[in-house]
Amino acid sequence: MNLPIKVNEREKRFLIIGGIIALLIISFYIFSWYGDTKKSVKDFSDARLFMLQKQIEKISGKDNIQKRLAAVSQELERQEKTLLGGNTPPVAAAALQRFLKDTAASLQIEIKLERTLNPVDTQFYLGIPVEIGFTSYTRELKELLLKLRKSPLLLNVSEIQVRVTNISKPEEVYATLVVTGFIKKTEEKEAAGKESKNDT
């Protein structure tokens, strides 16, 4: 190595050592800067990735909530189609009585007793019970109960009483059924139910 100025061997070694030290210091700072920059970039990338995952979870969670809400709405709509027609208990009871008469008539059963009972207050609906009495054979009674079970309306046979009318013909019976249908409960319907209970 030839220098433009003349230096002795001692000064030359000093300059070389100083240059090496300077290179080491510069390399150290460059390495530190590179490490800090790499860490900052990684932290930033991790933060962005975390935020992106959270956003994806929110979006997917929102989609799941919307799907569940749509399913509940469809189920509610399907359930409401099984309710009795009519906006008040008397109208609904009349509709249920007609349905029971038509169903019994399809089996050649003549209803001899009809009575509307007081509405029953449930959590979300009003139960509209109707009592019917008729004479039939046990086979027709079984078919009537099966028809009520398969009915498109939401019906509940809450009470049944059967007695034999002729001991010599035990298959012939007199049956009394309490069949309950349902309507949506509103404040007006709830008030109507309470008034009918107070009248009895």
Residue pairs with C-beta under 8 A, 6 or more apart in sequence:
1 12
3 12
7 15
79 154
80 184
81 152
82 152
82 153
82 154
82 182
83 125
83 153
83 154
83 181
83 182
83 183
83 184
84 92
84 95
84 96
84 128
84 153
84 181
84 182
84 183
85 91
85 92
85 95
86 92
86 94
86 95
86 183
87 183
87 189
88 188
88 189
88 192
89 119
89 126
89 128
89 183
89 189
89 192
89 193
89 196
90 116
92 126
92 128
92 181
92 183
93 116
93 128
93 130
95 181
96 128
96 130
96 153
96 179
96 181
97 114
97 116
97 130
97 132
99 151
99 153
99 181
100 111
100 130
100 132
100 179
101 111
103 144
103 147
103 148
103 151
104 110
104 111
104 132
104 134
104 144
106 147
107 136
107 140
107 143
107 144
107 147
108 140
109 134
109 136
109 140
109 144
110 134
110 135
111 132
111 133
111 134
112 133
112 134
112 135
113 131
113 132
113 133
113 134
113 176
114 130
114 131
114 132
115 130
115 131
115 132
116 128
116 129
116 130
116 131
117 129
117 130
117 131
117 178
118 129
118 193
118 196
118 197
118 200
119 126
119 127
119 128
119 129
119 189
119 192
119 193
119 196
119 197
120 126
120 127
120 128
120 129
120 180
120 193
121 127
121 185
121 190
121 193
121 194
122 182
122 185
124 184
124 185
125 182
125 183
125 184
125 185
126 182
126 183
126 184
126 185
126 189
126 190
126 193
127 156
127 180
127 181
127 182
128 180
128 181
128 182
128 183
129 158
129 178
129 179
129 180
130 178
130 179
130 180
130 181
131 159
131 176
131 177
131 178
131 179
132 176
132 177
132 179
133 174
133 175
133 176
133 177
134 174
134 175
135 165
135 172
135 173
135 174
135 175
136 144
136 172
136 173
136 175
137 171
137 172
137 173
138 171
138 172
138 173
139 171
141 162
141 173
141 175
145 157
145 160
148 155
148 157
148 179
149 155
153 181
154 181
154 182
155 179
155 180
155 181
156 179
156 180
157 177
157 178
157 179
157 180
158 178
158 179
158 180
159 176
159 177
159 178
160 175
160 176
160 177
160 178
161 175
161 176
162 173
162 174
162 175
162 176
163 173
163 174
164 170
164 172
164 173
165 172
165 173
165 174
166 172
183 189
